[in-house]
């Protein structure tokens, strides 16, 4: 995963800032995190800090970001130098993360779908659990277990799923960000039952699945018909649980 995102680098930020796909993602994510005033947040798989900075801007008192890609963390630290927000960034594997502190919230936007084995997925979830205070929340955005490539490939939203193959209890997926030039990526689509059993084993409770919501501004900008495929065959989904 580190090598993948070292290669994607700044093109991922281009995707986040220009493609239609992240608009409902951002809306749903911020609705789930809620009021962050006075809260501490650890952002796993922070990339170049897109959501890490947003968490700080939405009131979090203390924010730290972790990513396995040195290239991504370098980009995030560069943004911090340009506009200081007091965010700390760490290069580390979320599946082998020490306790960085007791946080009120741990977020993971596109982390869990890069676990290639159930054991790796469990270690990622345990890292989140270890870094939460009692009662703290874990919010993740991942690949919807019910996505059906035979129905659509999502290219109209700026991200194209090229292929999937089922092996070892999950789908191995090849896709690309439709940036200039396109940036290829590999990820894994795990069944809902695997997520649920792993999160319970890691010590989490109150697991809830959250379909993405299309905000009013996105409906007005693109029209309802544009988002029909997004809603009828969702590629993405959020989940929340509590320590």
C-alpha positions in Angstrom: 0.0 0.0 0.0 2.8 2.4 0.8 4.3 2.0 -2.7 0.9 2.4 -4.3 0.3 5.8 -2.7 4.0 6.9 -3.1 3.3 6.6 -6.8 -0.2 8.2 -6.7 1.2 11.1 -4.6 -0.3 14.5 -5.5 -2.7 13.0 -8.1 -4.8 11.7 -5.2 -5.3 15.3 -3.9 -6.2 16.2 -7.5 -8.8 13.5 -7.4 -10.2 14.6 -4.0 -10.5 18.2 -5.2 -12.0 17.7 -8.7 -13.9 14.4 -9.0 -17.6 14.1 -8.2 -17.1 10.9 -6.1 -15.7 12.6 -3.0 -18.6 15.1 -2.6 -21.1 12.6 -0.9 -18.1 11.0 0.9 -17.1 14.3 2.5 -20.8 15.1 3.4 -21.4 11.7 5.0 -18.1 11.7 6.8 -18.5 15.1 8.4 -22.1 14.3 9.4 -20.9 11.1 11.2 -18.0 12.8 13.0 -20.3 15.5 14.3 -19.3 18.2 16.8 -15.6 18.0 17.4 -15.1 21.0 19.6 -12.6 20.1 22.4 -12.1 16.6 21.0 -8.9 14.7 20.1 -8.8 12.8 16.8 -6.4 10.3 15.2 -6.8 10.0 11.4 -5.5 6.7 10.1 -4.5 6.4 6.4 -4.4 10.2 6.4 -2.7 10.5 3.0 -1.7 14.0 2.2 -3.9 15.2 5.1 -7.2 16.0 3.2 -9.5 14.9 6.0 -6.9 15.5 8.7 -7.0 19.2 8.0 -10.8 19.2 7.7 -11.1 17.6 11.2 -9.1 20.4 12.6 -11.1 23.0 10.7 -14.3 21.5 12.2 -13.2 22.2 15.7 -11.0 19.3 16.9 -8.6 20.5 19.6 -5.9 17.9 18.8 -5.4 16.1 15.6 -2.7 13.6 14.5 -2.4 11.8 11.2 -0.8 8.5 10.3 0.0 7.1 6.9 2.2 4.2 5.7 3.3 6.2 2.6 6.3 8.5 3.3 5.4 10.4 0.1 1.9 11.2 1.3 3.1 12.2 4.8 5.7 14.5 3.2 2.9 16.2 1.2 0.8 16.5 4.4 3.7 18.0 6.3 4.3 20.5 3.5 0.7 21.6 3.8 1.2 22.0 7.5 4.3 24.2 6.9 2.3 26.4 4.4 -0.6 26.8 6.9 0.1 25.8 10.4 -2.8 24.1 12.2 -0.8 22.2 14.9 -1.3 18.8 13.3 1.3 16.1 13.8 1.9 13.5 11.1 3.5 10.1 11.5 4.8 7.6 9.0 3.6 4.2 10.3 1.8 1.1 9.3 -1.7 1.2 10.9 -1.6 -2.5 11.3 1.3 -2.2 13.6 0.7 1.1 15.3 1.7 1.7 18.9 -0.5 3.7 21.3 0.0 7.3 20.4 -2.4 8.5 23.0 -6.0 8.3 24.1 -8.2 9.8 21.5 -11.9 10.6 21.5 -12.3 9.6 17.8 -10.3 7.5 15.4 -11.1 7.9 11.7 -10.0 5.7 8.8 -11.0 6.8 5.3 -10.0 4.0 3.0 -7.7 2.0 5.3 -9.6 -1.2 5.9 -10.1 -2.0 2.2 -6.2 -2.3 1.9 -6.0 -5.2 4.4 -5.0 -8.2 2.2 -5.7 -10.8 5.0 -8.2 -11.1 7.8 -5.3 -10.9 10.3 -4.1 -7.6 8.8 -7.7 -6.3 9.0 -7.9 -7.3 12.6 -4.6 -5.6 13.4 -5.8 -2.4 11.8 -8.9 -2.5 14.0 -7.0 -3.3 17.1 -4.7 -0.3 16.4 -7.8 1.9 16.3 -9.2 0.3 19.5 -5.8 0.7 21.3 -5.7 4.4 20.6 -9.2 5.2 21.8 -10.4 6.3 25.2 -13.1 4.2 26.7 -16.4 5.1 25.0 -14.5 6.7 22.0 -15.7 6.2 18.5 -14.2 4.6 15.4 -15.4 5.8 12.0 -14.3 4.2 8.8 -15.0 4.6 5.1 -14.5 1.5 3.1 -15.7 -0.5 0.0 -19.3 -1.5 0.1 -19.4 -5.4 0.5 -22.5 -5.4 -1.8 -20.9 -3.6 -4.8 -21.6 -5.4 -8.1 -19.2 -4.6 -10.9 -21.5 -6.3 -13.5 -23.9 -3.4 -12.9 -21.5 -0.4 -13.2 -17.9 0.5 -13.0 -18.3 4.1 -11.5 -16.1 5.8 -14.1 -18.6 8.7 -14.4 -17.7 9.6 -10.8 -13.9 9.9 -11.4 -12.9 6.4 -10.3 -13.1 3.3 -12.5 -13.2 -0.3 -11.2 -11.5 -2.4 -13.8 -11.7 -5.9 -12.5 -12.4 -8.1 -9.5 -11.5 -11.7 -8.7 -12.6 -13.7 -5.6 -10.0 -15.5 -3.6 -9.2 -16.2 0.0 -12.5 -14.9 1.3 -12.4 -11.5 -0.4 -12.4 -9.8 -3.8 -9.1 -8.5 -5.1 -9.9 -5.4 -7.1 -8.1 -3.4 -9.7 -9.1 0.2 -10.3 -7.8 3.6 -11.2 -8.3 7.2 -10.3 -9.3 9.1 -13.5 -6.7 11.8 -13.0 -4.3 13.1 -15.6 -2.6 10.7 -16.1 -4.8 7.9 -14.6 -3.4 6.4 -11.3 -3.9 2.6 -10.9 -4.7 1.1 -7.5 -5.4 -2.3 -6.0 -7.7 -2.8 -3.0 -9.8 -5.6 -1.4 -13.6 -5.9 -1.0 -14.3 -7.8 2.2 -17.7 -9.3 3.1 -19.8 -7.5 5.8 -19.7 -10.6 8.0 -15.9 -10.4 8.0 -15.9 -6.7 9.1 -18.4 -7.4 11.8 -16.6 -10.4 13.3 -13.2 -8.6 13.1 -14.5 -5.4 14.8 -16.1 -7.5 17.6 -12.9 -9.4 18.0 -10.9 -6.2 18.3 -13.2 -5.1 21.1 -15.7 -2.8 19.4 -19.4 -2.6 20.0 -22.5 -0.9 18.5 -21.4 -1.4 14.9 -23.6 0.5 12.4 -23.4 0.7 8.6 -24.0 4.1 7.0 -24.9 4.4 3.3 -23.5 7.6 1.7 -25.9 10.6 1.4 -26.0 12.9 -1.6 -26.0 16.5 -0.3 -28.4 19.0 -1.8 -25.6 21.0 -3.5 -24.5 17.9 -5.4 -28.0 17.1 -6.5 -28.4 20.7 -7.7 -25.1 20.8 -9.5 -25.3 17.4 -11.3 -28.9 16.5 -11.2 -30.6 13.5 -9.6 -30.2 11.2 -12.6 -26.4 11.6 -12.4 -26.3 10.1 -8.9 -28.7 7.2 -9.5 -25.9 4.7 -10.2 -24.1 6.0 -7.1 -27.1 5.1 -4.9 -28.4 2.0 -6.6 -25.0 0.2 -6.8 -22.9 1.8 -4.1 -19.2 1.3 -4.2 -18.5 3.0 -0.9 -20.0 2.8 2.6 -19.1 4.1 6.1 -19.2 2.3 9.4 -19.1 3.4 13.0 -18.6 1.6 16.3 -17.6 2.4 19.9 -14.9 1.1 22.3 
